[in-house]
């Protein structure tokens, strides 16, 4: 998480919660990207096991 926060110039978890609370599009894009990334990660993990 530290590397990701550095790349995004701040804490990306805080940006997610703030964006969703304010109804910003960036919060919903973050949710979609997190869901897709998690699905890809789970499939890659299943293949390696």
ZIJOVEN-V932701 format. One record per residue. N is the residue number from 1. RES is the residue in one letter. PHI is phi in degrees with one decimal (none if undefined). Layout:
N	RES	PHI
N	RES	PHI
This chain:
1	X	none
2	X	-64.5
3	X	-66.5
4	X	-63.7
5	X	-66.1
6	X	-68.3
7	X	-64.1
8	X	-92.3
9	X	59.0
10	X	157.9
11	X	-80.9
12	X	-77.2
13	X	-69.3
14	X	-63.5
15	X	-65.2
16	X	-63.6
17	X	-64.6
18	X	-66.4
19	X	-67.6
20	X	-66.3
21	X	-64.0
22	X	-92.4
23	X	77.6
24	X	-77.0
25	X	-62.4
26	X	-62.7
27	X	-66.0
28	X	-71.5
29	X	-65.4
30	X	-61.4
31	X	-61.1
32	X	-62.6
33	X	-65.9
34	X	-66.2
35	X	-64.5
36	X	-64.0
37	X	-62.7
38	X	-66.9
39	X	-63.5
40	X	-63.8
41	X	-61.4
42	X	-66.2
43	X	-67.4
44	X	-65.9
45	X	-67.0
46	X	-64.6
47	X	-68.8
48	X	-80.6
49	X	-83.1
